[in-house]
Amino acid sequence: MKFKSFAEVKRALVVGSIWSAYHYGLGNGFKPIDMGKREVSIVQSNAVAFKTDRTTDSWLYFPKAKNIKLIENGFTTYTDVGFPILTYKLVD
């Protein structure tokens, strides 16, 4: 499923949905690091929280539209200068 808008992504970010998470670090040449699958635990209008193996959830505050690129089954967030930060893909 290819999302057509970030509004569709927000509708898919419901409590209990599972997403694969990838982080792009500065030290590894912006290659994606697999952070595993994460379940959505809290949804707000401006942010979403994912369960982690720690005692606290990991929050993702939605960036501006110019800092998001929709991809197959998910989205990638970018810095203001165009470097990737995080990718989330919906697990079927």
N, C-alpha and C positions, 0 to 999 in steps of 0.2 A: 504494500500500500504506500503510495506516494502522497504525502500531505500536500495540499494545495495552498494552505495558509497556516499561519501560526495559531489562528483561532481553532483550526482543526486539531492541531497538536494539543492545545489547552483542553479541548474536549476529551482527548484521549488520555490525558493525565488525570486519571481518576484514582481514588484510594483503592489499593489492591492491585493495580496494573503493574506489570513487571517490565523494566527497561534495562537494557545493557548500557553500561557507562564506560566511557573512554576519556582519559585525560591526556592532554598534550603538554609535556614538560619542556622547559627551556633547555635543560641539560641533555636531552636526548635528541636534539634536532627536530623537535616537533613531531616525533613519531608517536602514534597513539599507544597509550598504556591501558590495557584492559583492567578495569576496576570491578569487573564481575556484574552480575545481575542484581538489580535493586528494586525493591517494591516501594511504590508510592504510599506514604503514610499520612501526609497532611496536604491539603490543597487549599490555596488562597487565591485571590484574584491577581496578585502580583508575584506569587512565589509558590513553590512546591517543595515538599520535604521527602527525602528518600530514606528508608531504613538502612542502617549500616550494622556492622558487627560490633560497633561500639555502643556506649550507653546513650549517645545523642544521635539525632537524625542529621542528615546532610541536606542543607537548604540550597536550592537554586532559585535565585531571584531573577525574574525574566528580564533580559536585557532589551535595549532598544531594537526596533525592527531591523535597522541597518547592521546590527551585530549578530544576526541570525541567518543561517542558510539552511533551507529545508533539503533533506536528503531522503533517500529511500528508507521508509519506515522510521524516520526520526528527524533530528536537527543537530546542527553544530553551532556553538556560540564562538564568536570571534572578538578579539580586542579591537579598539578603535583604529589601530593601524593594520589590521587584517590577519593577525596571527590566530590560529585556532586555539581554543581553550578546552572545551568539553564537547563530547558528542554523546547523545542519548538515542538509542534505537529501541522501538517498541518490540517486545518479544511476543511472538504469536502464541 
